[in-house]
Amino acid sequence: MATEAFTVRAESDIVHQIDFLADALDRSRNYLVNLALKEYLETHAWQIEKVIQGMAAADRGELVAHEDVMREMEALVELKVKGQM
């Protein structure tokens, strides 16, 4: 895969943490930063897609009443407290 260089300014403590992890894992700073960026982008792309899907569902009127959601959550909490989950 092709790569491109770009510059990022980070707080010193972040750079030190990256360097510590890179040394501990016997990896380069570049490797860790690329891994972190990839994971960040994947996570946020997934979250944004879910928000867009939710907004589209709401626009179509596909909603669940707050009371129904709370009732279901309370039932799940009760099961968890009783150790049945």
C-alpha positions in Angstrom: 0.0 0.0 0.0 1.3 3.5 -0.9 2.2 5.8 2.0 2.3 9.5 2.3 4.2 11.6 4.8 2.5 14.3 6.9 3.4 16.1 10.1 1.5 16.0 13.3 2.2 18.1 16.4 1.4 16.3 19.6 1.7 17.0 23.3 5.0 15.9 24.7 3.4 13.3 27.1 1.6 11.7 24.2 4.9 11.4 22.2 6.6 9.9 25.3 3.8 7.4 25.7 4.1 6.4 22.0 7.9 6.1 22.3 7.5 4.0 25.5 5.0 1.6 23.8 7.1 1.4 20.6 10.1 0.5 22.6 8.2 -2.1 24.8 6.7 -3.7 21.7 9.8 -3.4 19.6 7.9 -1.4 17.0 8.5 1.9 15.4 6.7 5.1 16.4 5.3 5.2 12.8 3.8 1.7 13.2 2.0 2.6 16.4 0.7 6.0 15.1 -0.6 4.3 11.9 -2.3 1.6 14.0 -3.9 4.2 16.2 -5.1 6.2 13.3 -6.6 3.1 11.5 -8.4 2.0 14.7 -9.7 5.6 15.3 -11.0 5.9 11.7 -12.6 2.5 11.7 -14.4 3.2 15.1 -15.6 6.6 14.1 -16.7 5.6 10.6 -18.8 2.8 12.3 -20.3 5.3 14.8 -21.1 7.9 12.2 -22.8 5.3 9.9 -24.9 4.1 12.9 -26.0 7.7 13.7 -26.9 8.3 10.0 -28.9 5.0 10.0 -30.7 6.0 13.2 -31.6 9.5 11.9 -32.9 7.9 8.7 -35.0 5.5 10.8 -36.3 8.4 12.9 -37.2 10.3 9.8 -39.3 7.3 8.6 -41.0 7.3 12.0 -39.4 4.1 13.2 -39.1 5.1 16.8 -39.4 3.3 20.2 -41.1 5.2 23.0 -38.8 6.2 25.9 -41.0 4.3 28.4 -40.6 1.1 26.4 -36.8 1.4 26.2 -36.6 2.1 30.0 -38.9 -0.9 30.8 -36.6 -3.2 28.7 -33.5 -1.8 30.3 -34.9 -2.2 33.8 -35.7 -5.8 33.0 -32.2 -6.4 31.8 -30.7 -4.8 34.9 -32.9 -7.0 37.1 -31.7 -10.1 35.3 -28.1 -9.0 35.6 -28.5 -8.3 39.4 -30.1 -11.7 39.9 -27.2 -13.3 38.0 -29.4 -14.7 35.2 -27.5 -12.9 32.5 
